[in-house]
Amino acid sequence: MSEWTFSWHDAVGFLGVALLLGAYAALQFKKISADDPLYSAANGLAALLIAVSLLFNFNAASMVIEIFWFAISVYGFVRAVRKRNPKSD
């Protein structure tokens, strides 16, 4: 078994995990709404941070989930912003 050393990209990945878990906990404890752009922004940023760490310790399945997590978060963010600021015609 190889020895594990903590590097900057591990720190970035752990920051992403903390952000992801924090956003999910805030949602479950009703501190934030799924319709709040902040929720989607936190999820998207978390996915990016985790993906950065995966570039150094690659795992294809994990990278695929982070790509989709990010894409869905962008969709949710845009939807939440549009809902919050409807166009006045």
C-alpha positions as CSV (number, residue, x, y, z in Angstrom):
1,M,0.0,0.0,0.0
2,S,1.4,3.4,-0.9
3,E,1.8,6.3,1.5
4,W,-0.6,9.1,1.3
5,T,0.5,12.7,1.6
6,F,-1.7,15.7,1.9
7,S,-1.3,18.2,-1.0
8,W,-2.8,21.4,-2.1
9,H,-5.2,19.6,-4.5
10,D,-6.4,17.4,-1.6
11,A,-7.2,20.5,0.4
12,V,-9.1,21.9,-2.6
13,G,-11.1,18.7,-2.9
14,F,-11.8,18.6,0.8
15,L,-13.0,22.2,0.6
16,G,-15.4,21.2,-2.1
17,V,-16.7,18.3,0.0
18,A,-17.2,20.6,3.0
19,L,-19.0,23.1,0.7
20,L,-21.2,20.3,-0.7
21,L,-22.1,18.8,2.7
22,G,-22.7,22.3,4.1
23,A,-25.1,23.2,1.4
24,Y,-26.9,19.9,1.7
25,A,-27.1,20.3,5.5
26,A,-28.4,23.9,5.2
27,L,-31.1,22.6,2.8
28,Q,-32.2,19.8,5.2
29,F,-32.2,22.1,8.2
30,K,-34.2,24.6,6.3
31,K,-31.6,27.3,6.5
32,I,-31.6,27.7,2.7
33,S,-34.1,26.9,0.0
34,A,-33.4,24.8,-3.1
35,D,-34.8,27.8,-5.1
36,D,-32.1,30.1,-3.6
37,P,-29.4,30.8,-6.2
38,L,-26.8,30.4,-3.3
39,Y,-27.7,26.7,-3.0
40,S,-27.0,26.0,-6.7
41,A,-23.9,28.2,-6.6
42,A,-22.5,26.3,-3.6
43,N,-23.2,23.0,-5.4
44,G,-21.6,24.1,-8.6
45,L,-18.5,25.5,-6.9
46,A,-18.2,22.3,-4.8
47,A,-18.3,20.2,-8.0
48,L,-15.5,22.3,-9.5
49,L,-13.3,22.1,-6.5
50,I,-13.8,18.3,-6.3
51,A,-13.1,18.0,-10.0
52,V,-9.8,19.9,-9.6
53,S,-8.7,17.4,-7.0
54,L,-9.7,14.6,-9.4
55,L,-7.4,16.0,-12.1
56,F,-4.5,14.9,-9.8
57,N,-5.9,11.6,-8.6
58,F,-8.1,10.7,-11.5
59,N,-11.2,8.5,-11.1
60,A,-13.4,8.4,-14.2
61,A,-16.7,7.7,-12.4
62,S,-16.1,10.5,-9.9
63,M,-15.2,12.9,-12.6
64,V,-18.4,12.1,-14.6
65,I,-20.6,12.7,-11.5
66,E,-18.8,16.0,-10.9
67,I,-19.3,17.2,-14.5
68,F,-23.1,16.4,-14.3
69,W,-23.3,17.9,-10.8
70,F,-21.8,21.1,-12.1
71,A,-24.0,21.2,-15.2
72,I,-27.2,20.6,-13.1
73,S,-26.1,23.3,-10.7
74,V,-25.6,25.8,-13.5
75,Y,-29.1,25.0,-14.7
76,G,-30.5,25.4,-11.2
77,F,-28.7,28.6,-10.6
78,V,-30.0,30.2,-13.9
79,R,-33.5,29.0,-13.1
80,A,-33.3,30.4,-9.6
81,V,-32.0,33.8,-10.7
82,R,-34.7,34.0,-13.4
83,K,-37.4,33.1,-10.9
84,R,-36.1,35.7,-8.5
85,N,-35.8,38.5,-11.2
86,P,-38.6,37.9,-13.8
87,K,-38.4,40.0,-16.9
88,S,-40.9,42.8,-17.0
89,D,-42.3,43.1,-20.6
